[in-house]
């Protein structure tokens, strides 16, 4: 069956600093019409930095939408047109103060394809060496170093709840078995 | 350090069928102000149904925001106030035609806490028996049965790109080792 939905009309609702919102009217496979509320996002990059001792440098930061301090891998938004690899290298150093000799892709995924086009690219960084922390004046992030195996337990028991961090930790653990 | 951001002003931008959008003006820990673009979502449930032969019943459906047919676990949006467990039971039968003797929580996570409050609850269903497929007239979903170990490979090589499905597959695989 052809599931594709043809766009009949597209209405711009909001144009923000980071997201845009539009409502598309679509034709369904059975000929009916429906609407789709879509959040456009430039995408982002998460990078899991793993030390020689199999420890991960994680970051804590406040996330207003969920009103909670989240434990996450270092990450940042893509600038439009920016290469995800370059963005990962930059965010790693800015947030943790480390550079990496080896950076390997762990793929990309859709955070929640029911309502946004956001793509998150995930990298694993090893061979870490000291660079320089360069947080923006308005960026508040604390680092914390935690063994990878302990992070897997924290994913399984629900202490880590950020999707990109869960995916990076479980994929890295799968690769480093 | 106290990272919390105090809300100074909250402006409603859009009130949709599924999402609402608001822009909060917040006070940062250093006293500066900034804005946060926030998508309010009722949350959802994903359920990974695993047969006696360690096979998973997956669904394919078109996702307009990413303009792609995605291979995912059965899932649905929560109605406001609905119990996630009840929602999982319902979506499992509606989309796959199966009921389950055992349904176990695999926790919940934030799909992308930088811009939305969406929480996804994940369950694992075993002891499957025949119920009845009950798709809405405007719902177009095809099922496909795939061994769990093959799905882990498809996550690792990037063929499965939906966050909730990646998380459910890797968590289930971790539990059933």
Interface residues (C-beta under 8 A of the other chain):
Chain A: X1 X3 X4 X5 X13 X14 X16 X17 X18 X19 X21 X23 X24 X26 X28 X29 X30 X32 X34 X35 X36 X37 X38 X39 X41 X44 X60 X61 X62 X63 X64 X65 X66 X68 X69 X70 X77 X107 X108 X109 X110 X111 X112 X113 X114 X115 X116 X117 X118 X119 X120 X137 X138 X140 X142 X152 X155 X156 X157 X158 X161 X162 X163 X164 X166 X167 X170 X171 X174 X175
Chain B: X1 X3 X4 X5 X13 X14 X16 X17 X18 X19 X21 X23 X24 X26 X28 X29 X30 X32 X34 X35 X36 X37 X38 X39 X41 X44 X60 X61 X62 X63 X64 X65 X66 X67 X68 X69 X70 X77 X107 X108 X109 X110 X111 X112 X113 X114 X115 X116 X117 X118 X119 X120 X137 X138 X140 X142 X152 X155 X156 X157 X158 X161 X162 X163 X164 X166 X167 X170 X171 X174 X175
